[in-house]
Structure formats: structure tokens, C-alpha cells
Amino acid sequence: MLELAAMASEAMSRARLRVIDANLNRAGEGLHLLEDVARLMLDDAELTQQLKVMRHEILRGDQPFNQQLVQSRDSEGDVGINTEVPGEAKERELPIMVVANARRVQESLRILEEVSKTPATPRLDQLDPQKFKQARFTLYTIEQKMLSRLLRRDKAGQLTGLYAIIDSEALGNRRHIEVAEELIRGGAKIIQFRDKSRDKSERLAITQGLKELCSKHGVLYIVNDYIGLALATDADGLHLGQKDLPVSVARRLLAIDKIIGCSVNTVEQAKAAEADGADYLAVGSIYPTSSKEGAVVVGLEGLRQVKQAVSLPLVAIGGINKDNAAEVLAAGAEAVAVISATVKAKDIKEATRQIIAALGKEK
């Protein structure tokens, strides 16, 4: 009887080691993938360091313990080796892959935490349940940050070519929705709504209509200044000036997949906006303009200086038209923001098409 009990205890101990080994491996693999995404795709040094330290802390163990784990393995006899989940082998988009691997690590950490609490598990530093719990909660935050960065990166990646701004003061008697339709027919893929004169109810109605139209045509829709309007209409993003709501505050209020742009005219402002969480910068005024009173002209050289100082996409603004748009892109902008050259044109669709053609971004 004693011999049978000893054999049963040994088998149970080996099974427990297999559980620990499998979950340590699973956590290490998932963390390594997340680390590579943070390092190679997001270029985020802070997230990369956090994930690297977490991985080393979780997998750290002395030689005798690691030897026990390796010896407990039975890969050929593992009943789960041929178990498949429907749809598991399908290609995954990067944000989905990040969430899947983060959840995989979190589940493994939870199992390790619980197994480490059982009386039969050796009381070793590498099997500290509090360590696994703390890592799990830290990973919840890291997962949120990574997903936010990836989703916003995809939207920010659409900021190329023509960035069309519908400024209410520039429309005259034209209706916002009609102007937007002509811009889209001309090939515009990004539209921003800017209004400084109407009351809140009017702005809301206009914004709702523009958002519906942009969603229908797969056009990125940005609201200028008013975060309430952006939230109320589920706009793709918000654009802020130097005297508007701080970027850092807006970032906390907006959903994780919404982008934020910030207007800058100096290198210092550009660096500050990037540090606060902006996804793109509007740099200007590039040329003298009548669309914004008191605009500071920074010129192409100012644009080049900002380009060298930050890693964010740049949208050049101010006095840009079909004749100078190409040289603005050549100076470092990913997109050019245009107001007068399109919405004040007699034929908005054609004016839009001509600017896009000048940029080499034909529809």
C-alpha cells in the first residue's frame, strides 16, 4: 500500500510539473511574440522593455528546477497535440493576433498562480503566486496599450494624399453634405469638419450627416476641436489646435481606436504633441493663407525641420493648391490639407481630382 501511494504521489507530482512546464512555455511564447510586435512593428521602447522584463522574470528558474520541468515532458504522449479548434488555423489580422496572444499569456499566468498555491507544489521563488498575479494584471494594461496603438496606426496610415477640410465659413451658400459628396466623388479619402460659428445643435446635425456619408464610402472622418461631437457621432478622430483641449486629456476620453491630430508650427510643439499621444501632426502654415486669420507661415523648411524631429505622419496645411502640392509632399508631408482650393472652387469634384492628380494619388 505504501509503495502504491508513493507511486501515485510521484505520478501526481510529475503531472503537476507538466502543467507548470506547459504554461511557462505558453506564457514565454506569447510574451515573445508581443515583445516582437512592440519592438519591430510599433517601435515602442517602453512596451518592449516591459514585456522583456516580464518574460525573463516569469521564465527565470534555477537549473535543478528547470531540469525537473524538462524531464517531466511527454510530447509524444500529449493528448492535446492533435486537438484542433475550428477556425484556429485561419490567418489573423495583427490586432486580433495581439489580443489572442495576450489572452493566452494571461490564462497561463492564472493557471500558474493557482497551481503555485497548492500545498503539494514546492515553495520556490520561481513559483511565487503573487508574481504571476502581478504579471497578469500588468499584461492587461500592456494589451490595452498595444491594441490601441495598432488600431490607431491603421487609421493614421490612411492619412496620405489629400486631406480635405470642410470649413463652414468657406462654403458660402453651399450645404456641407453636398460639398462632402463632391469631394468624395473627386477622390478625397479623408474629410475634416471645421466650424467656429454655428450653435451646438446645428453642428451636431451636420456632423451626423457627414459621418454617415463618410462611413458609406469608406472615408476617414475627423472632427475639428469639439470632442463632444466626435464622441456623439463616433468620428474616426479628433483634430486639436494649440489652444484646444490638451492631446493627453483627449486621449483618455476617446475610444482606443480613435486618432488625434494636433496643429503645430514649431519643432517644440511637434515633440510635445507626439509625447502627449498625438497620432499625426498638421504643420503650417506652409504658405500665406486667407483661411486662418493670423496664421504663422513656417514654409517648406519648417516642415522639413518637424519631419526630422518626430516620427508621426505629417499633414501640411496653409495656402496649398494643385500647383504647389507636389513640392509639399517632397518636403516630407504624407498628406496636404486643403480648404479654399477645393470648397471654394466652382467645380469641387474637378478641383479635388486635379490636386490628387498633382500629388500622384489618382483615384
Order of alpha helices (4+ residues) and beta strands (2+ residues): alpha-alpha-alpha-alpha-alpha-beta-alpha-beta-alpha-beta-alpha-beta-alpha-beta-alpha-beta-alpha-beta-alpha-beta-alpha-alpha
